[in-house]
Amino acid sequence: MAQTPKPHSQSPDPNKQVADMFGRITPCYDILNRLLSLGMDVYWRKKLVRSILLPPGGRLLDLAAGTLDVTQAVIRAHPTAQVISVDLSRPMLKKGRTKIDDPRRAQAVCANALSLPLADASIDCVTIAFGIRNIIPRRGAYAEIYRVLAPGGKMCILEFGTMRNGILGRFYTRYLHSVLPRIGALVSKEGNAYTYLAGTISAFPRAEALGKEIAEAGFADVDYIPLSAGIVWLHTARKTS
């Protein structure tokens, strides 16, 4: 007698797995950001917000918004902007909402960056702070960003670099792989989260390679500048049509 074939089990969604991990570290996420960056994360976000280009009353998509630190900074810097904050982690978004004084200015949406619930050409600017390396595949995120951006719209990506050369590079690599995971595990009680963070930073493309990726996705005017000696890079690009 022939056996009934078993249904194929679906492969785990890596983006959902990452979102679940971040959800578990939500209570200590902000304090660890300040601690592990020595407070430099505040400066990096300020540089990101200064790179934004928005018309009066413009719409900004804060992608991989986490606990809405970027959203909060955008609202303060652009009093007429409307922000849509998208993340796959509900606990992160829930915590972030408490930072927004006027909830009418920001709409928090739990959604996948590979399938944004937004109309074509409906967004004037997109920001991604320390999130693009967590999205698999990146080309899918680029395609969705390009789709929702209006012609002339700007994309601004803030992401860790891969500093590997010189004394500072060796110190940074040791900190990244030895010190950061231990402190992260001690505070968050989530042993794998900050080991994962170090691994994704090390495996992430160099600034030039990421710029090439962005250009190959169809964006124009691709530019990138180092912050804090290349620990972080700010990439910007535009949709031309």
C-alpha positions in Angstrom: 0.0 0.0 0.0 1.4 3.3 -1.0 2.2 5.8 1.7 0.6 9.2 1.7 3.4 11.7 1.1 4.1 14.0 4.0 3.6 17.7 3.3 6.8 19.6 2.9 7.6 21.7 5.9 8.3 25.3 5.2 11.9 26.6 5.8 12.1 29.1 8.7 12.0 32.7 7.6 15.4 34.1 8.6 14.0 37.6 8.8 11.3 36.4 11.3 13.9 34.6 13.3 15.9 37.8 13.6 12.8 39.8 14.5 12.0 37.3 17.3 15.5 37.5 18.7 15.3 41.3 18.8 11.9 41.1 20.4 13.4 39.1 23.3 16.1 41.8 23.9 13.7 44.7 23.6 13.7 45.6 27.3 17.5 46.3 27.4 18.0 47.2 23.7 18.2 51.0 24.1 20.5 50.9 27.0 22.8 48.4 25.3 23.0 50.6 22.2 24.2 53.5 24.3 26.6 51.3 26.4 28.1 49.3 23.6 28.6 52.3 21.3 29.9 54.5 24.1 27.1 56.9 23.3 28.1 57.4 19.7 24.9 55.9 18.4 23.2 59.3 19.2 25.8 61.1 17.0 25.4 58.6 14.2 21.6 59.0 14.1 22.0 62.8 14.0 24.2 62.5 11.0 21.6 60.3 9.4 18.7 62.7 10.0 20.8 65.6 8.6 21.1 63.7 5.4 17.3 63.5 4.9 15.7 65.4 2.1 11.9 66.1 2.6 9.5 68.5 1.2 7.1 70.3 3.6 4.6 67.8 4.8 6.7 65.0 3.2 6.3 61.3 4.0 9.3 59.4 5.4 9.6 55.6 5.8 11.7 54.6 8.7 12.5 51.0 7.8 13.8 48.4 10.4 12.7 51.1 12.8 13.3 49.1 16.0 12.4 51.2 19.0 11.8 54.3 16.9 14.9 56.3 17.8 15.3 57.5 14.2 11.5 58.2 14.0 11.7 60.3 17.1 14.7 62.3 15.7 13.0 62.8 12.3 9.9 64.2 13.9 11.9 66.7 16.0 14.0 67.8 13.0 11.1 68.0 10.5 8.1 69.4 12.2 5.7 68.8 9.3 6.9 65.3 8.3 4.7 62.3 8.5 6.6 59.1 9.4 5.7 55.5 8.8 7.8 53.3 11.0 8.1 49.7 9.8 9.7 46.8 11.7 9.0 43.0 11.9 9.3 43.0 15.7 6.1 44.0 17.5 7.8 44.4 20.9 10.2 46.8 19.5 7.5 49.0 17.9 5.4 48.8 21.1 8.3 50.2 23.1 9.1 52.8 20.5 5.6 54.2 20.6 6.1 55.4 24.1 8.8 57.8 22.8 6.5 59.6 20.4 4.8 62.6 22.0 2.3 63.1 19.1 1.1 59.7 17.8 -0.5 61.4 14.8 3.0 62.2 13.5 4.2 58.5 13.3 2.4 55.4 12.2 4.0 52.2 13.5 3.5 49.2 11.2 4.6 45.6 11.8 5.6 44.4 8.4 8.3 42.7 6.4 10.8 44.9 4.5 10.4 42.5 1.5 6.7 43.2 1.2 5.9 46.7 2.3 2.2 47.6 2.7 2.7 50.9 0.9 1.6 52.2 -2.5 4.0 52.7 -5.4 5.8 56.1 -5.3 4.1 57.1 -2.0 7.3 57.9 0.0 9.6 60.9 -0.2 12.5 59.5 1.8 13.6 56.2 3.3 15.9 55.7 6.3 17.4 52.5 7.5 19.6 52.6 10.6 21.5 49.4 11.4 18.9 47.2 9.8 19.8 46.5 6.2 22.4 43.8 7.1 19.6 41.9 8.9 17.3 41.7 5.9 17.7 38.6 3.6 18.0 39.1 0.7 19.1 42.7 0.6 18.2 43.0 -3.1 14.5 42.4 -2.2 14.6 45.3 0.3 16.2 47.5 -2.4 13.5 46.6 -4.8 10.7 47.4 -2.3 12.4 50.7 -1.3 12.7 51.7 -5.0 9.1 50.8 -5.6 7.6 52.9 -2.8 9.9 55.9 -3.3 8.6 58.8 -5.4 10.7 60.0 -8.3 13.6 62.0 -6.9 13.1 60.4 -3.5 16.2 59.7 -1.3 17.3 56.6 0.5 19.7 57.0 3.5 21.3 53.9 5.0 23.3 54.0 8.3 25.2 50.8 8.9 28.3 49.4 10.6 31.4 49.2 8.6 34.1 46.5 8.5 37.1 48.3 9.8 40.0 45.7 9.5 43.2 47.6 8.9 45.7 49.1 11.3 45.9 49.2 15.1 42.4 50.7 15.4 41.0 48.1 13.1 42.5 45.3 15.2 41.3 46.8 18.4 37.8 47.2 16.9 37.8 43.6 15.7 38.7 42.3 19.1 36.1 44.5 20.8 33.5 43.3 18.3 34.1 39.6 18.8 35.2 39.4 22.4 34.0 42.3 24.5 30.6 43.2 22.8 29.1 39.7 22.9 30.0 39.2 26.6 28.5 42.5 27.7 25.5 42.0 25.5 24.9 38.5 26.9 25.4 39.7 30.5 22.9 42.5 30.3 20.3 41.0 27.9 20.5 37.4 29.1 20.2 36.5 25.4 23.6 34.8 24.7 23.3 34.5 20.9 22.0 38.0 20.1 25.2 40.0 20.3 27.3 37.1 18.9 24.9 37.3 16.0 25.5 41.1 15.8 29.3 40.7 15.7 29.0 38.1 13.0 26.7 40.1 10.7 29.0 43.1 11.0 32.1 41.1 10.1 30.3 39.5 7.1 28.8 42.7 5.8 30.2 44.1 2.6 32.7 47.0 2.6 31.3 50.5 1.8 32.4 50.3 -1.8 30.7 46.9 -2.4 27.5 48.1 -0.7 27.5 51.2 -2.9 27.8 49.0 -5.9 24.9 46.8 -4.7 22.8 49.9 -4.4 23.7 51.2 -7.8 22.9 47.8 -9.3 19.5 48.0 -7.7 18.8 51.0 -9.9 19.6 53.9 -7.6 21.5 56.9 -8.8 23.8 59.5 -7.1 25.1 56.8 -4.8 27.4 58.2 -2.2 28.9 57.0 1.1 30.9 58.7 3.9 32.6 57.2 6.9 31.7 58.1 10.5 33.9 57.6 13.5 36.9 56.4 11.3 34.7 54.0 9.4 33.1 52.2 12.3 29.9 53.3 10.7 29.1 54.4 7.1 26.3 56.6 5.8 25.1 55.6 2.3 22.8 57.8 0.3 21.1 57.4 -3.1 18.2 58.6 -5.2 15.4 57.2 -7.3 15.6 59.0 -10.6 12.3 58.0 -12.2 
